[in-house]
Amino acid sequence: MQIQQLVNGGEPKEPDYRIEG
């Protein structure tokens, strides 16, 4: 599984990370 951090204009969204598998 790969964990990618989502960055929105420097502000973390909710959820701030998504898990793709």
Secondary structure, DSSP 4 states (H G I P E B T S, - for coil): -EEEEEEETTEEEEEEEEEE-
